[in-house]
């Protein structure tokens, strides 16, 4: 009987410790510009590649330059300035549509 009580207490302690550590060590709020890029693509119903072409269409860039910038983005994760400006020009409601925010109000699982 005492062994069961000990295991129940250990399980409750483990659950509480897990929740506390996840709140402190794994914040989900800040995802950066790369997350904003994917959010805008998701809300526009297009790929990130198509978003590069939309952003490059505003500027007089050739398709070769846009393709090379996209390849650089795929290899290094660096987002060119014209794409950053295009993302910032989108309304805030479009940039704030991550998958978790669409499913869970507040943007994080209920236990965090």
URZI-V230807 format. One record per residue. N is the residue number from 1. SS is DSSP state (~ for helix, > for strand, _ for the rest). PHI is phi in degrees with one decimal (999 if undefined). Layout:
# URZI-V230807
{{N:SS:PHI} {N:SS:PHI}}
This chain:
# URZI-V230807
{{1:_:999} {2:~:-68.1} {3:~:-65.9} {4:~:-62.7} {5:~:-62.4} {6:~:-63.6} {7:~:-66.1} {8:~:-64.8} {9:~:-65.3} {10:~:-64.5} {11:~:-65.4} {12:~:-64.9} {13:~:-63.1} {14:~:-62.0} {15:~:-62.5} {16:~:-65.5} {17:~:-65.0} {18:~:-63.1} {19:~:-64.2} {20:~:-63.5} {21:~:-67.9} {22:~:-66.6} {23:~:-66.5} {24:~:-87.1} {25:~:-103.1} {26:_:-130.9} {27:_:-70.0} {28:_:-107.2} {29:_:-75.1} {30:_:-95.3} {31:_:-118.0} {32:~:82.4} {33:~:-67.7} {34:~:-63.6} {35:~:-68.5} {36:~:-63.3} {37:~:-61.7} {38:~:-70.3} {39:~:-64.8} {40:~:-65.9} {41:~:-63.3} {42:~:-63.1} {43:~:-72.9} {44:~:-84.3} {45:_:73.1} {46:_:-135.2} {47:_:-87.6} {48:~:-65.2} {49:~:-61.2} {50:~:-65.3} {51:~:-66.3} {52:~:-60.0} {53:~:-68.9} {54:~:-65.1} {55:~:-67.8} {56:~:-71.8} {57:~:-68.3} {58:~:-71.3} {59:_:-99.2} {60:_:-82.5} {61:_:-98.5} {62:_:-78.0} {63:~:-65.2} {64:~:-64.9} {65:~:-67.3} {66:~:-63.3} {67:~:-63.2} {68:~:-68.1} {69:~:-64.1} {70:~:-67.1} {71:~:-64.2} {72:~:-63.0} {73:~:-61.2} {74:~:-66.0} {75:~:-82.0} {76:~:-111.4} {77:_:87.3} {78:_:-79.0} {79:_:-98.6} {80:_:-63.7} {81:~:-62.2} {82:~:-67.9} {83:~:-74.7} {84:~:-60.4} {85:~:-64.2} {86:~:-64.7} {87:~:-64.9} {88:~:-68.1} {89:~:-77.2} {90:_:-73.3} {91:_:-59.2} {92:~:-61.0} {93:~:-66.1} {94:~:-76.8} {95:~:-72.6} {96:_:-105.2} {97:_:-127.1} {98:_:-67.6} {99:~:-58.8} {100:~:-68.4} {101:~:-72.9} {102:~:-73.0} {103:~:-85.8} {104:_:-111.7} {105:_:-66.9} {106:_:99.4} {107:_:84.1} {108:_:-138.0} {109:_:-58.2} {110:_:-61.9} {111:_:-86.4} {112:_:-96.8}}
